[in-house]
Amino acid sequence: MNRCDSTGMKATSNPAANDIGKSEDRSEEKNFEKKVTPRKSAVSRRYFLGKSLAVGAGTIGAGLLANAAPLPRPTPTPRPGGLTAGDAALLRFAAAAEILEADFWIQYNELGGVQDDEVPGGTGNKDYTEAIEVLDEDMPVYIHDNTDDEITHHTFLNAYLASKRAAHANLDPFRTLMGSTATGVNPDLIGRRLTNLTQLTVDTSWWTRYRDDSHNPDLDPNHVFPQAVPTLGVNQHTAIPRTDDDTKDPNFLQAIANTAAFHFPTIEQGGNSLYPSQALRATSEEVLRILLSIGPTETMHFQTWSDKAGNAPPLTAVDPVTGVSVTFPDLEVEDELFNKSLIMPEPCPFLNRRLPIVSIIRPTKTEGVAIGALQFLTDMGLFIGQPPAFFDYMHQLAVDADNATRGGS
C-alpha cells in the first residue's frame, strides 16, 4: 500500500530504502504535545520518563448488565496484505525509531566501536576508543553489537511491512546533519546524518527510577526521580569528538566518553518501555509477537549499558567550545538510589498499591506512548538541525501509532 505522508513525500514499500546506514536551532523543533489529534491525549516527555496521565474510568450499574448477553467484539478490518491500519502504524513508528537509533549507533561505532563486515564504515578514533575503554575494555564490542542489532531491527520491520503491502518508514530525505568530522568517521556520511550527538541534554532519572522501591511512574505521575548526573540534564553536551581538537585535552575527552556512556542506557531504557507499551495496542498475534520479541533485546541493551555507565570515572570538565561545565559524580556510594552496583530493577508498586511490589519494566502505560517517546528524543537534542518537515513526518507516524487500538481497524 502506498500513501503520501504529511510532507508530501510518497512512502514506498521498498524495504531496502533505508540501507544507507550500513554502507540549530531549537526553534525549528516542534512541540508535539500541542499537535495531537483529539482522538488520543498527547503527553510530554515526562510521561515517557515517568509522568503518566491519569485516565478516569466510567462506571456502569451492575444490575443493568446482570442478565445482558455479552456484546459482540468488533471484527478488525485488515488491509490488503493482512495488517490492520493500526498494526501497520505501530510497526511503522517502531521502524522509524529504530532507523534513528541505528543512525546514532553507527556514528558511535565509526569512532569507538568495531568496524567490520557486519557494521562497516569508519576507521575508529584511537583516543576516543581508549577513553571509552576506561569504562570497560569490551566497550567497542558492545557498541558494535548494539549497532548491528538496531540495523537488523529497522531492516526487519520495514521488510515485514513491505511483505504485507503496507508503507514503510522512510527517513532518507532527512539525512542532512553534519555530525563529527574527527578522525575515524566515515567521510561518505559527513553531512548525511539523521541525528545530532554533539548537543545532547541527557536525562538520567532512569537511574533512580529503577532503584526506587516505592514509586512507579505509572502510579506516581508527579513524582520526580533524582538525576544520577544532574549537570548532564541541563545545557548541551557532546557525546562524540566533534573535531580532532576535542581529543587534545584528556580530561575533556573522558567527559565526552562519560557522556556517551550515560546516553547509551538513556536511549535503550526508552525502547525498554516503548515496545511493551505499544504491544498493548496490537491486534494481530504476529504483530504482538514481533513487538514482544524485539522489545526484550532493548532491555538487554539497557541492562548492559546501565552497568557500564556506573564505571564512568568521577570528574569535572569544561567544554572549550561552549564553556559548559559537566560533573560526573562518584556513584560508588551506600545510598541505594545511586549505588552503581544495584543494576537489577528494584521491585516497585504495580497496577494497584494494594498488591505486593514486583520487579518490572516501568513505565508501560500505553496512552500517548509514541508521542511521549518522540518528545523525549526531541528534548534530548537528538534532532537539533532537522527541518520542520522532519518533525511533521515523525509526528504523524506517532499520532497514527497512538491511535491504534487492539481489535480496531
N, C-alpha and C positions, 0 to 999 in steps of 0.2 A: 504494500500500500504506500503510495507516495502522497505527500502533503506539503504545503508551504508553511514554514514557521513564521513567527511574528516579525522576523527581519526581512521577509520576502524571499528568503533562500529556499530552494526546494530540497527537502530532506529526502535522501535516496535510500535505497535498500542494499547498498554495496558494502559488505562488512569489511572490506579492505580499505575503506576511505580514511580510516584513522591510523594507518600503519606508519605514518610519518614519524611517530615516536620512536620506533625502533631504528631505523636507518641512521600628569601624575599628580595625576592629581586626584584626590579622593572625591572631589566634587562631581566627577563623572559617575561615581558609583551610585547605584540606586538603593533606595530604602525599600526592600522587598515587602516589608510589613504593610505598607500603605497600598500595595498594588494587588493584593489577593482578591479574587472574586468572592462574592458574598456566600458562595456555597460552602466554603470552609473558612474557619478562622485562621488568620495569619498569626505567627509568633515571631519574636525576635530571637537572636542567637541565645538569649538567656534560657529559652525553652530547651534548646539543644544541649546547653551546658548545665542545665539543672533547673530551669524555670519552666514549669508546665502550666497549661491553662486548666482552670477548674471548670469542669463541664457539668452543668446541672442536669439531673435526670427527672423527667416527669413521672408521676405515679398513676396507676390505674386501679380502681377498686377491684379487689379480688372477686367480689361477688358477681361482677359483670362478666368475668371470664370463667367462672367456675364450670359452666356447662358448655362453653363455646368450643366448637371444633377448631383445631389449630389452623391458622391462616396458611395458605399455600405460599411457599417461598418463590420469589420471582426467579424466572429462568434467565441466567446470564445470556447476553447476546454476543456470541463470538463473531469476530470479524473474519474476513477471508484469511485462511491460514490457521484459524482455530483460537486466536487470542482475543479476549475482550479488550476494549479500548483502555480500560483501567489497568489490566495486567501489562499491556504494552507500555503504558505510561510509567508504571513502576520500574520496568526493566530499562526503559529509555533514560530515565533520570539516573538510575544506578550506573548505566553505561557512561553517561556524561561525567558523573562524579569520578568514575574510575579512569577516564581519559585525563581528567585534570590531575588526579593522583599520579598517574603514570608519567605525566609531563614533568612534575617536580621531582619525582624519584629518579627519573632519567638524568636530571641536572645534578642531583646528589651523586649518582653513580659515576657520571663522567669525571667528577672531581675527587671523590673519596671512596668509590666502590671498586668493583672488579669489572673490567671491560673485556668481554669475550663474545663468542658467537651467540649466546643467549641474550645478552644485553650489550650490543655493540655501541660504539660511539664514544669519543673522548679518549684521553690517554692517561688520566689521573693527574692529580696535583700532589706532589710528594709532601710538601709542607702541610697542606690541609689534611691529607690522609694520616700523617703522623699525629696531628692534633686530634683527629677523630679516634685514633687507636689508643690515645691516653685513656679513654673510657673503657675500651675492650679491644684486644688485639684482633678480634674477629669481626669488628665493625664493618670493614669493607665487604666481607662475605654476606653479612646480614643485609647491608644496603643493596647489594646485587640481587639477593633472593627476593627481597621485598619489591624491588623494581620489576623483576620478572613476573612476580605474582600479579601486580596491578596491570601489567600489559596483557597478561592472559585473561584477566577479568573482563576488561572492556572489549577485547577481541572476541571472547566467547559471547558476551551479552549482545553485541551488535550482530554477530553471526546468527545467533538464535532468533533475534528479531527479524533478520532478513529471511531466515528459513520459514518464518510464519507470515511472510509478506507484510511485515509491519515496518514503518520507518524507523531508522536507527538514529542514534545521536551523532551529530557531525559538528565538531568544533574547529575544523581545519581553517575556515576563514578568519579565525581569531588568533592564529599563531603569528603574532606580530610583536611580542615583547622582547626586549633586548637580552636580558639575562646576563650572566657573567661573561667577561672576556679574559679571565685569568687563564694562565697556562693549564692545559688539560681538558678544556671544554671542546666539544665538537664544533669546529668552525662553521660547519654547514648549518648549524641550528642557532647561531648567533642572530638575534633579531627575529627568531621564529619560535619563541616560547609562548605557552599559554598562561603560565603562572610566574609570579614575581616572588623570589626568595630573598630579596635584598631589602625589603621594607616591612618586615613582619612585626605584628603585635601578638604575642603568644599568651593565651590564657591557660595557666597551669593549675586551675582549680580542680581539674580531674584528679590530681594527686591526692588531695584531701577528701574528695568525694568518694573515692574507692577505699579510703581508710576510716571513714566515719561510720560507726555502727548505729547511729541514732537518727540519721537523716537520709532521705531518698528524694531526689529532685521531683519525682513523680507525685510524691505525697507532701513535699515541703517546697512548693514553688518559690517561696520568698526567702528561703534560707541561703545565705551567702557562704559558700565554701572558700576557705582561705587559699591564697595562691602559694604554690611552692617557691616560685621565683617572682616576687612582686614586680621587680623592675622590668621583666620581660612583658608584663601585661600593660605597660604604658610606653608611649613613644614607638619608634620604629627601629628594628634591628635586622642586620643581615645574617643569614644562616650559611652563606657561602661567600668565599672571597669574590668581591666584585671585579677587582683587577689584581694584578700581581702586587700592587702596593699594599693590599690588605694582608699579605703574608710576611711582611717585613718585621712587624712587631709580634714576637712570640706570644705575649700576654693577650693582645687583642685577637690574634688568630685563634687562641684557645677559647676565647669568649665566643668567637664565631662558631667553633665546633660545638661548644656547650649549647649555644642557641639551637643549632641543628638537632642536638641530642634531645632537647625538650620539644622541639617542633615535631619530631617523628611520632612520639606517642600521642601528642595533642591531636594530630591528624587521625591516627589509627583508632583512638577511642571514639572518634566521630562515626567511623564506619561500624565500629563495635555496637553502636546504638541504632544506626540508620537501618541496617538490614533487618533485625528482628522487628523494628517498628513498622517498616514497610511490609513485612511479611503478613502482618495482621490485616492488611488490606487486599491481599491476593485472593483471587477466585480459583484459578487453575491449580490443581495439585502439583503440576510440573513447575509452574512459576514459583509456587511456595517452596518446592524442593530446591530450585535454583537459589532463591534468596537465603534459605536456611543452610545451604551448602557453602556459599561464598562468605556469608557473614562470619562464621567461626574462624575463617582464616584471618580476618581483620582482628579478631580477638587475640589470635596467636601473635600477630604483629605487635599489637598493643602491649601484650604481656612482656614480650622481648624488649621492646624499647623503653617501657616503664622501668624495667630493671636496669638497663644501661644508663638511663638518664641520672639515676642516683649516684653514678660514678663520676659525674661532672666535677672537676676539681674546683673548690671554692676560689673565687677571685673577683676582682672589680676591674673593669676596663672601660675606657672611653673611646668611642668611635672617632677616629681622627678626621673623618669627613663631616659628620653631622654634629659632633660634640655630645652625643647622647651617651650617658653612662649606664652600665648594667652591672649588677652584683649577683653572683651565684653563691648562695649560702651553703654552709656545710650541713648536709642532710643526714649525717650520721649522728642522730640525736635520740633521746629517750622518748620524746613526745610522739605518741603513736600516730598522730595526724601527719607527721612529717618524716618519721623514721623510714629511711630508704630501703630497709630490708623487708618491710611489710608490703610486698608486691601482690599478694593474693587478695582478691576482692573481699573486704570485710563484710560479714553478714549485716544486713540492714532491714528496716521495715519494708514490706512489700504488699501491695494491694490493699491491705487493711491493717491498722495498728493493733488490732485485737489478735492477729495471727503472730506466730513466733517469727523472729528475724531470720533471714535466709541470705546466703551469698548469691548475688545475682548481677547481671548487667543492668546498669541504670544510667540514664532514663530509657524507658521503652514505650512510653505513651505514644500513640500513633498520630494524634491530631496535629496537623501542621508541621510534620517532621521534615519534609523536603524543603519547605520554605525556611524552616529553622536551620537546617544544615547549610543552605545556601547563604543565609545571613551570617552564620558563624564563619564561613570561609571568607566572606567579603570583609567582615570586621577584622579578620586576621591580617588583611592587607595583601592577600594572595593574588588579587586581581587588579592591583593598582596599575594603571596604564591601559586597561581594557576600555574599549569604546562603549557607549550606551547600548549599541546593538547586541553586544555580548550579554549584558545584563538582561535585556529584553528576552533574548533566546533562552537563557538559563532560567529566568523567572517563569516563562511559560511551561518549560519542562517540569518545574517544581509544582506549579499550580495543578497541572494535569495529574501528576503523581499523587498529590494530596487530595484530589477529587476522586481518586479511585476508591471503590468500596467493594468489600467482599460480597460476591454474588451479584454485583452490579454489571452494567453493560460495558 
